[in-house]
Amino acid sequence: MIYTIIDVETTGHSNRITEISIFKYDGKQIIDEFTSLVNPEMLIPDYITALTGIDNLMVANAPTFKEIAEDILAITQDTIFVAHNVNFDYNVIRNEFKLVDIDFRRRKLCTVRLSRKLLQGHRSYSLGKLCNDLGIEITDRHRAKGDAEATVVLFEMLLNQKDSEAVFSSFLKKSSKEATLPSHLPTSVFNAIPNSPGIYYFKDKKGKIIYVGKAKDLKKRVLSHFYSKTKKSLDMCRETRDIDFELSGSELIALLMEDAAIKHHFPKFNQQAKRTPKNYGIFSYEDRNGIMHLAFNTLKSCPNPIKILQSLRECRSFLETLCLQYDLCPKYCHLQEGVSQCSHYKIKTCKGVCDDLESFEAYNKRVIEAINTIQNNTQSKVIKERGRTKEEAAFVLIKNGTYLGYGFIDQAEQISSEDELENFLIPQKDSLDVQRILYNILN
């Protein structure tokens, strides 16, 4: 087998290449080499210059990636792509090729994962600390050539380990996840994740939770992060050292567990979930003619909402449904503004309160009936869900319109009232996000 052992230096956040070094290795000796500074066509941040020593002046007259793309394709053709934390270097190079409309694909091996398997017992598998433990000298640390040369020596050491042939073969199998998993994540951790509903926690080297997610199939969802080529996923996977999980039994409870976990831990990669959504309220009022209106506005401008919804579109759809169910007027439900009589394209059930064909007393009676129905639907409810095992059931408890939490209960338990469920309840906080989850599921 022929290997190309590769290291790249980048601009950091944007991950454009500033330097690349490739050593072609036949298992015994280096047979070719390609090293070059690269003009990233953007400014190099000061903190990257401080780390690598590569500044904007050094790359000003260097070739762009497009100008060296054919050289990289040629030297890596029919070889196995090897790097320390291979997914980073591989994806950076692959993304550069995408920018010049070339689909770059190579089989790959990670010297971090190989080292964890063949050189067990080290406290750290970062290139610097591992090479220090093994007596491998690194010249020009954080420069592509220096790091690549050290990786060549490490790779040769790995090839000469007992059982290396079997380990290399297993890592190169198409069915193997070794080249896909984050370099510092033990395979045993991933293998322990079940194909069941629940939530999962990505943790960094200090055990701090950096991401929380939910899934109907935990293993499948976690694996999808490792295949993702977005910058967020790549950065997250580079920091991941451990993955924990909790089973939920159902998707609904997984959603509720995920929301609570994010609010408790504030993981750095859950930025989207941290944003406060804009919510809207349905409310009622009576005009000077005694006619009751149903309207909608932002929750901030709606102190006592009859119902909370998450978008203007949902508000309009909800009021259209009420109009059809209770023969209400689109004009007085604020689906049509600035008209003397309603003429909604879809709703033809208005009995004429807007045209003095019906008394406001008769109309208001139906509005009150609609409001009562909405409020009664949000009073108390037990939502039954699948448990985490066949012997278990799960439930979500809503009391007086407030979400109290969820719980798990043995199928053999005899429950005769809602109050008894509270003995098995895992209390949770209600919030607008929770109301959004419950609304979407129940509707």
PyMOL commands that set and color helices and strands:
alter all, ss='L'
color gray80, all
select helices_A, chain A and resi 46-52+56-59+65-76+86-99+111-118+127-134+144-159+164-172+187-191+218-227+231-239+251-265+271-274+299-301+312-326+353-355+360-377+418-424+432-442
alter helices_A, ss='H'
color red, helices_A
select strands_A, chain A and resi 3-10+17-25+30-37+80-83+108-110+198-203+209-215+242-247+280-286+292-298+307-309+381-386+392-399+402-410+425-427
alter strands_A, ss='S'
color yellow, strands_A
deselect
rebuild
show_as cartoon
